[in-house]
Amino acid sequence: MPETFKRLPSFDFVSATAAAVKLDKLDVLKHKRTEFDLPQDTIYLDGNSLGPVTYTAKQRARDIVEQQWQTDLIQSWNSHSWIHLPQMVGAKIAPLIGAKVTSVIACDSISVNLYKLLCVCLAQQACDTQRTKILTQIGNFPTDGYIAQGLVQQKPQYTLQFIDEKAILSALSEDVAVLMLTHVNYKTGYVLDMATITAAAHAKGILVIWDLAHTAGILPVELDTWRVDYAVGCGYKYLNGGPGAPAFIYAAERHHQQIQQPLSGWMGHAAPFAFTQDYMPASGVDSFLCGTPPVLSMSVLDAALEVFADVDMAHIKAKTLALSEYFLDLWQASGLAQILPCISPISPQQRGGQLAFTHPEAYAICQALIANGVVGDFRAPNVLRLGFAPLYLSFTDILESIKRLVEIMENETYRQEQYQVKQAVT
Ligand SMILES: Cc1ncc(COP(=O)(O)O)c(C=O)c1O
């Protein structure tokens, strides 16, 4: 059982408050907070799981139901461009990830998109029968591995190998067909060097798929410049597209002639409304579409992306890292570091938008924090994960969340019965 916690006597909240207010004054993104409709008295440290709603997205949700669907009905496919939403949303995501607008399309979920991309890559590599391996990192988000496991069951000539994320370069060999990696580790926030790894994989003839779930909207990346082959990402985290928002696919332009994706549905057909018997893929990333797009959630994501129209990804990254550095300074100064070890990289340049702390009671601590107005999340078996999305968080919020965490740890509030009950979603 962990020992009782007492804050360090040298830690002074009053002088810390003055410092936080000063940092907020210098914040070049502080005006963005007013674009989000967050509940009063809530410090939201879970934008890495589900981004909050913007006023623009709320307005679009109302309009799509009450005007476009209710009144304009089926004509909206044309009059409100519903049919072009996957390309329109893709075009808004493209500048956030350093991609040409014609290389990104919004569709399906990360899981489904990974299946398509793995199949595309294996088909591209099929002429070299020596390439029989799919590599991914140990500790990748489970769905990525599950999808690859399902695929190798269907294609037993391939094997799936899990490798240590700190030793990827040495695992690259000529028998590898595809390397599938998540750029920012979902638990620890550890960031892989996308440019170096992609170049090293290419030197061995390997195609690379990057999962940008914890990258898009929080860290700038240059997919075109770094010659990434393919990537996926989701709309519901830092892009604030709402629960279950559609995901996206990036495909480098040089591969556009070779895309043969397996889910050959009518929306990916070259002429869906010709209703011909035989499948003929659309060109480029349009061929990644499969069935009818989820218009309600795609429209909300489209509106949510407007929050990025006037911000620079470099500022977003700088503030994210400043917020998490500030949290770590206070975690050290308050003494929390002694009882809540941090498993995220200490160097800010090696981490994404979140920090992860371990504790045997991490689940209950997270529940007690939520009850006290600080929303984070728990990842099994013992991780408290906190996200530092910069468009709606202030330095004062960070100080306040440390204050509440210190109180919860000092009073052992988390031991109360109601915080021990595991819910379906943690
Ligand atoms: C790295 C990563 N990949 C994939 C997913 C989820 O994929 P999907 O959109 O298919 O639910 C998550 C969810 O948090 C994730 O963190």
The ligand as a Gaussian input file, in Angstrom:
#p B3LYP/6-31G(d) Opt

LIG

0 1
 C       -3.573000       5.014000     -31.555000
 C       -5.016000       4.695000     -31.720000
 N       -5.450000       4.022000     -32.807000
 C       -6.742000       3.722000     -32.983000
 C       -7.697000       4.098000     -32.062000
 C       -9.155000       3.763000     -32.233000
 O       -9.504000       3.435000     -33.516000
 P      -11.014000       3.501000     -34.035000
 O      -11.211000       4.867000     -34.625000
 O      -11.113000       2.433000     -35.047000
 O      -11.911000       3.261000     -32.875000
 C       -7.300000       4.806000     -30.923000
 C       -8.316000       5.219000     -29.922000
 O       -8.072000       5.849000     -28.946000
 C       -5.940000       5.103000     -30.747000
 O       -5.519000       5.756000     -29.658000

